[in-house]
Amino acid sequence: MEQFKDSVYKLIVETSTNLPPDVRRAVVKARQNENAGTRSALSLATIAQNIEMAETNVSPICQDTGMPTFEVHTPVGANQIEMKKAIREAIELATKNGKLRSNSVDSLTGENSGTNLGPGTPVIHFDQWEKDDIEVKLILKGGGCENKNIQYSLPAEIEGLGKAGRDLDGIRKCIMHSVYQAQGQGCSAGFIGVGIGGDRTSGYALAKEQLFRKVDDVNPNPDLAKMEAYIMEKANELGIGTMGFGGETTLLGCKIGSMNRLPASFYVSVAYNCWAFRRQGALIDAQTGEIKEWLYKDGEAVNLHAGVQQPAQQEERREVVLQYPISEEQIRSLKVGDVVIINGLMHTGRDAFHKYMMDHDCPIDLNGGVIYHCGPVMLKDDSGEWHVKAAGPTTSIREEPYQADIMKKFGIRVVIGKGGMGPKTLKGLQEHGGVYLNAIGGAAQYYADCVKKVEGVDYMEFGLPEAMWHLQVEGFAAIVTMDSHGNSLHADVEKSSLEKLSQHAEVVFK
């Protein structure tokens, strides 16, 4: 069992730090299809760089290592109690070593266990099979894309597409809308797993199970194979693009499964997964506990830069360097599309921070400062010094109820995150002279490399991801997507993609 625990630990590390070849090929295809020099092309280039850095550094691809979900097939007679114990010990060790972020939070108190262990975490599903080996599959699905999961109950009236009935065409409308509603908040370009039928819970479970399929497989059901191909073609015509910046690739994979349902119920459940599609599996010898075979490795070394268009002429793009303290005049000079380079001090702040700051004073002066929506992976060395192991942005829309008020209260000039924010924040940016910068979601190694020193930390009682980290950065690049003049790239892309979605309202899928 000790060797089995070691094998599970290796599986966790491999899943967190090294994207499998089929996912890499999907990223390469997206890069090849994207118009050179665009915001989406630049984002995909950063994504490719981040994938390589994570593999080299053996560090998390994305700082949000999600809810570890295991699917385990065991021979008849295997001791599942001991296996579950070994898996939990491997999870705790991986968290301690910075391969996973501590993500298990008490839903009532908000307390982080610090170990990724607690009621319901990790998720472990056992199933017996008539084989001699153990099969363990793992998916690490982050909270940002988990929040974009969606379930439809047919018949329904669907935004932009009209009536959706209990048939293949109704299913088509649900899936198309699921891609539209995710926008860039789920770190597009993404992958979706779809579950047709079942009940409320089994439908979602079926949808997530589809994500264990290989990207390039073909559905054995002809109708579903046709549907998958259709969705891949039409979803990429919506123009949402990488990070929601607009572009040619919005979806990297679509996998659909179905199961029986009750006569009165017809659910279509969609599990949305970001580009950082972290799933891996291993076949383990039941006698020795050693890994015999990796399930998602085919021996191909994928060149992430192969066949990528190079712009004939470098697109003129304004680049502005900002350093704390930042003036209102500097912010008012920025406009959507500008690239901003942050040097100097910035501070992380997520859900707990924003809620708390509504009624409390801040321990440091934020006037003219930068808030980064980020829950980093942090490790302390033997001397007691903190180091950033992964530091990509989290989804900003969760802070929409607070952000404008917090900016006004503390004089914050720059907010950095991913996926954009809503009308309340946009109005706040106009009134108080602020700007929203969209960093590249999932690029946790790329941004961790920009952190030159951890100056300190406050609110450790919120847990490591929710604490307020004070970071000295250099060359931290992000794109202005909401400016102080009332312009929002996110609102523009959402509007244009809804118009394109509506063009599919009268199409009938048979």
N, C-alpha and C positions, 0 to 999 in steps of 0.2 A: 504493500500500500504506500510505502514511502516513495518508491520509484514512480508509482502512479501519480502521486502528488507532484513530483518533480516534472513529470510529463505534462501535467495540466498547467503548471507554472510556465513551462516553455511555450505552451499553446497560448496562454494569456499574453505573454510578452510578444510573441509573433503576431498575434491578432492586433495588438495595440500599436505596433511600431512598423509593420511591413505589409503594405497592400499587396494582395495576391495578383498574379499575372492577368487574370480575366478583367479585373477592375482597372488595372493599369492600361490595358488595351483600349478600354472604353474611354479613358482620359485622353489617350493618344488620338483616338478617332475624333473626339471633340475638338482637340487642338487643331487637327488637320482641317476640320470643317469650318473653323472660326475665321472670320475676316481678320487679316493681319493688322496689328496696330490698334485694334479697338480695346475698350475697357475690359471686355470679356476675354479677349486674347491675352492681355496683360495679366488678368487674374488667373487664367489657366496656366500661364508660364510660372506664376508664383506657386500655384498648386503643385505643379510638376517638381519645382525646386524643393518644396516642403516635403514631398513624398521621399525624395532622395535623401534629404537631411535626416528625416526620421529613421530611415533604414540605417544610415551611417552612424547616427548617434545612439541607436537603439533606444529611442525616446518616443513618447506618444505622438502620433501623427496629429491628433487634435487633443487639446487640453481637456475637453469633455469626453471622458472615456465611457460615459453612458451607464446604462444598466446592464451589467454582464448577464447574458442569457445563454444558458447551456442546454443543448439537446443531446442526451446521452442514450445510446443503445447498448444494452448489456446482454451477455449470455445468460441463459437460464441458470439460476442459482447464485448469481453474483450478489455480493453484500452491498446493497445500495446505501445502507446507513453509513458504512465506513467510507464508501466512495464520496458521499455528500460531505462528510467531515473533511476528507482530503481536499476536495474542491474548495471548500471554505477556507482552509488553511492556505491554499495556494493563492486565493484572492487576497487574503490579508497580507501575505508576503509580497505580492506584486504591488500592493498599495504602499507598503512600507518602503519599497525600493523605487518608487516613483514611476512605475510602469502603468499604474492606474491612479486616477484622482479619487480622493475620498468623496464618494457621492451618495452615501446612505444617510438620509436625514429623517429624523423622527417627525412624522407628519403633524403631531400635536404641539410639540415643544420647539421644533426647528433645530434641535441639537444634532450635530453631525457626529456619527459614531467614530469617524476617523479611520475606520478599518475596511469600509465597504461591506460590513456585515451588519445585519439587523433583520427584523421581521420582514420577509419578502425579498431580501437582497442577500446574495445574488439569486436570480431565477434559475432553477434547475429542474428540467423535465426529464424523467426517466422513462424508457420504454424497452421492453425485452425484444430480442430477436433470436432466431435460430442459427446464430453464427458463434464462432468461438472467440472472436475478438471484441474489444470494446471500441465503440465509435463515439468520440466526443466532438461536438461542434459548438462553436462559440460565436456570438455576435455582440459587438459593442456599439450600441445605437444611442447616440447622444440626445440630450434633452431638447436641443433646438429643433432637430428633425422629428423627434418623438411628438413634440407639440403640434406638428403639422399633420399628424395622423388624422384621418377623418372617416366617419361612418355615415352612410346614407340608408334611409329606410324607404323603400319603393312601395307604391308610387310616390313621386315627389315633384315639386316645382323647383328647378335648379337655376340659379343665377346665370343669366346669359344664354341658357340652353333651353329653357322652357320645361314642358312636361316630360318627365322620365317615367316610363312604365316598367312593368315587371317582365322585361325581355332583354335581348342582347343590346338593343339600341338604348334602353334605359341604363344598362350597365355602362355602355360607352360614354354616356353623358356624365355619369358619376365619376368615372376615371379621369376624363378630360377636365372636369371641374376641380378634382383633387389636385391636379398639377397646377392649375391656375391659382387656386387659393394659397398654395405654398409660397408663391412668388420667390423672393430671394431669402426668405426667413429660414428656410430649411437647408441653407447652403447648397443651392442649386449650382451646377447641374446635378440632379439626384437620381436615385433609383426608387422604384415603387414596387411593393408587393401587394397584390389585391386578393382578397378573400370574398368569394361569392357564396352567400347562404350562411348556414349555421345559425347560432343565436348571437346575442350581443358580444359575448366573450369569445366563443369559439370562432366567430368570424374574424375578429382581430388576431387571434392566435394563428389562424390559417394564413392571414395576410403576412404576418411576420415570418412564418415558415417559408413563404415563397422567396424570401430574401436569402435563403440558404441555397437556392438554385444557382447554377453558374450563369454568368451574364450572357454567354453565347449559346446556351442550350435552346432547344426547340420544344415547345409544349406538345405533349403527345395527343392532346385534344385538338382536332383541326379548327374548331370554332374559336377556341382560346388562343391558338397559335396565330390565327388571322387577326384576332383582337389585339394581341400583343404587338404585332407588326404595325397595325393601324395606329395604335396609340403612340408608338415610337415615332412614326412619321408626322402625325398631326400635332402632337404635343410640342415638337420642335419647331412648329410653325407659329407658335404663340409669341415668340420674340421676347420671352422673359430673360433667358440667357444666364450665364454664370453670375452668381451673386445677385441676380435680379438687375443686372446692369444693361439688359438688352443683349441680343445676340442670337446665334444660330443654333446653339445647343442648350436646351432646357432640361432634357431627360436623357439619362445615360443607360437606363434599363427599365423594362417593365415585365413583371412576371405575375401570372394570374392563375389562381386555383379555385376550385369550386367544391362544395359539399351540399348534402341535402339540408332542407330547412323545414320549418313548420308551415302548414298551408297559410296561416295568417301573417307570417313574417317573411320579409325579403330584404336582407341586409347586403350592402356592398361596403366592405371595409377596406381601407387603404392604409398601409404602413409606408410612410415616406422615409427614405434614408438619404442622408447627405452624400456628397461626392466621396467623402472619407468613409468608404464602405468597408468597415472593418469586420470581416467575418472569416473564420478559418476553422479547420477541423483536422482531426488526427485519428488514425486507426492505431489502437494501443493493444499490445499483447496482454491478454488477460492473466497470463501466468507470471510474466516478468514486470509488467507495468511500463514497459518501454515503448516509445513511439516506433511503429513499423512503417507508417506511411502518412504523408501530409495529403489532405483531401483536395486542397485548392492550389496545389503547386503542380505545374506541368513541365517544369524544367526550362521554360522559355525565359530568357533574359529580355525584358521589354525595354526598348529605348524610348523613353518618354518624350524625346525631341524629334523622333523620326518623321520626316515628311511635313514638318510644320512650316507654314508660310512665313516668310520674312517680308515685312513691309518694304515695297519698292522705295518708299520715301518715308522717313520717320514722321509720324503725325505730330504736328505742333501741339504741345500740351504744356500749359503753364504749370510751373513747379514752384511752390512757395515753402520756405523754411520758417517754422515757428518755434519759439523757445520761451518758456515761462520767465517772467509774467507776460501774458499776451494782451494786447490792447484791443479795445473795441474797433479802433481804426483799422487795425490789421484784419480783423474778422470781416468788417464791412467790405473790404477790398476783394474778398474771396467770392467765387461763384461756382455753381454746380459744374463738375468736370475737372476742376483744378486738382492737381496732386499736391498734397501737403506732406512735408517731412517734419516730424516732431523730433526735436532734440531737447534734452534736459529732463525736468521732472514731470512725471505723470502719476496718477493715482487710480487704482482699480476700485470699482464700485458696482455691486450687483444688486439683487433683489433686497436682501436684508439691509444693506447700506442705505438704499434709497428710502425704504419705508421708515427706518430709524431716523434718518436725517430730517424728515418732515417735522419732527417734534423735538429735535435735539440740536445742540451746537456741534460743530466739527472740531476735532482736536488739532487740526492744522488749518492754515489760511489757504482757501481755495480760490481766492479772488485772482482772476486772470489765469486760472489753471485749467488742467486737462483731466477729465474723468474718462476712464477706459472701462467699458463693460466687459469684464474678463474675470474668470475664475481660474487662475493658473495652477499648474502642478508645481509644487514647491518641495524642495528637499533641503534639510539642514546638514551641513558637513560636521566633521568631528570638532571643529573649532567653534561651532555654534552659529556659523554664518549661513544665511539663507541663500539658495540659488534657484533660479527659475528654470524648470525643466520643459515647460510647454506653456504657451501664453497667447493663444488665439482669442478672437472676440466671441462673446456670447450674443444671443439674439436680443436686440435692443427693445423690441416692442413691449416686452414685459414691464419696462420702466416708464411707459407712456403716461400712466396716471400721476407720476411724480416728477418727471424730468424737468418740465418748464419751471415748476415751483422751486426745485432744488437749484437750478441755474440762477434764478433771480435771487434766491436767499443768500447764496454763497458767492455769486459773481463768477461762476464758471463760464469760460469762453468756448471750450471745445469738448464735445462729446464724441467718443469713438466707440463703435460697435459694429454690428452687422445686421442687414435686413431692413434698415430704415426705421423710422418712427412715424407717428401719426400727426393729425392736424393740431392737436394741443401743443405738441413740442415744436412744430413748424411755426406756430404763432409766437411761441416763447422765444425762438431764435430771432424772429423779426423784432420783437419788443425789446429784448435785452442784449442784442448783439452777440449772438452765438452761432456756432456752425456744427453740423453733424458730419463726421467722417466715417465712411464705410471701409473697414479693414476687410481682409480676405478671410472669410470663415473657414475654420479648419486648419489654417496655416500656422499651427502652433509652434513649430520649430523655427520657421522664418521669423516670427516676431520675438520668440525667446532669444534669438541671436542678437536682436536689437537692444536687449536689456543689458546694460553694462554694470549695474550695481543695484542691489536692494538696499534702499536707505532705511527702511523700517516697516513696521506693520502696526495697525490698530484694529481693534474689534476681533481679536482672535477667538473670542467667545462665539462668534458667528460660524466658526469652522474655517478651514484653510481656503476653500473656494470663495467664501462670502466675506472674508476679511478684507480690510482696506490696505493694500500693499502700496508702498511708496517706491517708485522705480525711476532710476536714471536711465534714459534711453538715448540712443543715437541712430539716426537714419530710419526712424519708424515711419513708414510710408502708408498713406491711406488716401482715399478719394473723396472729395466733397460731393455728397449726394443730396444734402439739404443745406441751403444757405440762409443768410440773414435777410434776403430780399423776397422770401416767400416761394422760392423754387424748390421742388422736390423731384428728383429723378425717380424715386420709388412710386410716387403718385402718378407720374407720367407713364411709367412702364405698366403699372396696374391698369390704368385706363386703356392704353393701347392693346394690352393683352386681352382685356375683356371684350374689346371690339372684335379682335381676331377669334376669340372663343365663340362669340355670337354667330360668326359666319358658319359654324358647324351645327347650328340649331336645327336646320332643316334637313341635314344629311340623315339618312336612315341606314343603320348598320344591320345587315342580314347575314 
